[in-house]
């Protein structure tokens, strides 16, 4: 019998390797005949731990493009991505999402430096505090909750960000300056759990307080559309509920033409045969917040995503998104 193999590309970060390791574990369970090899990439976003992601083409260019190119070239059979890092406003001909794993907790969480308490932050409404994040959506929501807080640019893998926070390290900036040190971080709960740092969560934001990014908590495995052998294997580990939610949330990004500098959120849940999708658009300062929510058949996620996106457009979302575009 001819041996069957699958080479899966992934970033070299601790979290990415943990996510890809879970893909390998699941594939080994359902397809013992399959030999899975993990191929590590140091993407442009990993190499540059200083600058904004925008010059690299946003998260898609920084963390996704090189691994995607290897799949298209036939060097890999599949690529692991955190779904929230995959651009939702553009198509990649020849590639499909072959599997989405069961969704991890999608919420955002607050991590505090030692000596800083949640009560201190609440009492001061953020005055005198510096909070680190590289996500414009998180920054906008934080500014709504804590109007006096100073949000600073903060880069790095999940574990390295917490390490910089604890050591009081400054964040180097692309212009040669520095920012920080940070008193707190806002990060994905799932990312903290993946790197063994869930115990550092000071509080977890509800979806009402901070709606997650589209695809947050979902691990996606991308492959060539015409590679039917790989698609058959990936289908064995695909979680239908996560895939339906991903389709709905990404449809919002597609219709809004949201880019990496747009504070856009989207989160779908399924109960029985019904899906509920909530989405929001904020300005960068967090002063404006547009929200929309609808429910519909769970087996028609894209239709629901389009309807919610059109509700946001009717409220003026296009103008807010346009103001956030780089000049």
C-alpha angles and dihedrals in degrees: 000000000000113000115243120215138182125198112204120195122214143159119269096239120119092245095047091049090049091051093048091046088058090052090052092048093052093046091049089053098050097032112031090172092064120094108209121199122189114216116198123218129191099210126200089259090055093047093050109056093163114052134066116272092234096084088055092055095270122279090322093058094037102047109011113033100074095048091046090052090055090054092049090049091053094244091118133031094210145006130215117222136170096240093227088062093057113094110246098193097064138055127229107208114222097022131096136178101253096184143006118198123226105291117261118218103297099203129114121238138202120235118193132203115244110275093029118104132198089236090057090053094048095046093050094042084226098305109152093011126117116206121193126216139133094205115098091202093056091044092053094049092046091053089054092052097040109028095181097050123113112227113206132193108258125178138182143082116303096262094042092051091055090046091053090048093053094046093047091236121171119240111238114225131213092245091059095260130111137231131202150328092233124227094196144006134210111216140159112277090219091056092052090050092049092057095042097254101114089117089069093066108116093182138349119226118230119231087252091057096042118005110214124247117263107277096010111159094019122116110207128197114205126198142162112291092227096046095100095171092058091043091054091054094045091050087064092066098035116121107216095205094052090046093052091048091048091053092051096046095045091049087062090056091047095052094043091046087225117188132200093272094052118102096225126152132188133173130174130192131187128216113178107312095338128092125200118200125191123185137172142188122205135183117243093258092051092236095118122051125179118188135186134175135179140166129217146140111323091221092062101058098149092052089052092047091052092049093051092046091051089051089056092047089052088057093053102268094145093063093049092048091048093054090055094055115109114254 
